[in-house]
């Protein structure tokens, strides 16, 4: 049986330097270490995210989401840093002010420089 101490989200990127700037500077994640193929970041107290270099590929789903205490504040802070949020007009993900109501939770989505979809979730 799987008994992991932590699950680490991994995100493919084509340019590690660009990814370091986006995930470190723009998103404010703390870099833990790097090697020629990947960079690892701390996300909160008990989570980590790893970006790894590989040829370009297309992903069509959310690869990771960040649990936040105040989604409106986080959206505003990231927008001020140039992050463009994805807006949806139909279905259960219809957004207002970039935020969708998902039952008792709320979510917002954006992409990294490689087009990988990431999300914010409160609730």
C-alpha positions in Angstrom: 0.0 0.0 0.0 1.2 3.5 -0.8 2.2 5.3 2.3 3.8 8.6 1.0 4.8 11.4 3.3 4.1 14.0 0.6 2.8 14.2 -2.9 4.7 16.5 -5.2 3.0 18.0 -8.3 5.3 17.9 -11.3 4.9 20.4 -14.2 6.7 20.0 -17.6 8.5 23.2 -18.9 10.6 24.0 -21.9 12.8 26.7 -20.2 13.9 26.2 -16.6 15.2 29.8 -16.3 11.8 31.2 -17.4 10.1 28.7 -15.1 12.3 29.7 -12.1 11.3 33.4 -12.6 7.6 32.6 -13.0 7.2 30.1 -10.1 9.7 31.9 -7.9 9.4 35.6 -8.6 5.8 35.9 -10.0 4.1 33.2 -7.8 6.4 33.8 -4.8 7.3 30.1 -4.3 10.5 29.3 -2.4 13.1 27.5 -4.5 14.4 24.5 -2.6 17.0 23.1 -5.1 17.7 22.7 -8.8 19.7 20.5 -11.1 20.1 20.6 -14.9 16.8 18.9 -15.5 14.5 20.3 -12.8 13.7 22.8 -10.1 11.9 22.1 -6.8 9.8 24.7 -5.0 8.1 24.8 -1.6 4.4 25.6 -1.6 3.2 26.3 1.9 4.2 24.1 4.9 3.8 20.6 3.5 3.7 20.7 -0.3 6.2 21.0 -3.0 6.1 21.5 -6.8 8.7 20.3 -9.2 9.2 21.7 -12.7 11.1 19.6 -15.1 12.6 20.3 -18.5 11.2 18.4 -21.5 10.2 19.2 -25.1 7.0 21.2 -25.7 3.8 19.3 -25.2 0.1 20.3 -24.8 -1.8 19.7 -21.6 -5.5 20.3 -21.5 -6.3 20.0 -17.8 -5.3 21.6 -14.5 -1.9 20.2 -13.5 -1.9 21.6 -10.0 -3.9 24.0 -7.9 -3.0 26.1 -4.9 -5.2 26.2 -1.8 -5.5 29.9 -0.7 -7.3 31.6 2.2 -8.4 34.6 0.2 -9.0 34.0 -3.5 -9.9 37.5 -4.4 -6.8 38.9 -2.9 -4.6 36.3 -4.5 -6.1 36.9 -7.9 -5.5 40.6 -7.6 -1.9 40.2 -6.4 -1.1 37.8 -9.3 -2.8 40.0 -11.8 -0.7 42.9 -10.6 2.3 40.8 -11.4 1.1 40.2 -15.0 -0.6 36.8 -14.5 -3.5 36.5 -17.0 -6.4 34.5 -15.7 -8.6 32.2 -17.8 -12.3 33.1 -17.9 -15.1 30.7 -18.7 -18.6 31.7 -19.7 -20.5 28.4 -19.7 -21.0 25.4 -17.6 -20.0 24.8 -14.0 -16.8 26.8 -14.4 -18.5 30.1 -15.4 -16.3 32.9 -13.9 -17.1 36.3 -12.5 -14.0 38.4 -11.8 -12.0 35.4 -12.9 -13.5 33.3 -10.1 -16.0 30.4 -10.4 -18.2 29.1 -7.7 -17.8 25.3 -7.3 -20.3 24.2 -4.7 -19.0 25.6 -1.4 -15.5 26.2 -2.9 -14.3 28.8 -5.4 -11.7 28.5 -8.1 -9.6 30.5 -10.6 -7.3 29.3 -13.3 -4.2 30.7 -15.1 -1.4 29.4 -17.2 2.4 29.4 -16.8 4.7 30.5 -19.6 4.5 27.0 -21.2 0.7 27.1 -21.3 0.3 24.6 -18.4 -3.0 25.3 -16.5 -2.7 26.0 -12.8 -5.5 26.8 -10.4 -6.3 28.6 -7.2 -8.9 27.1 -4.8 -10.6 28.5 -1.7 -13.1 26.6 0.3 
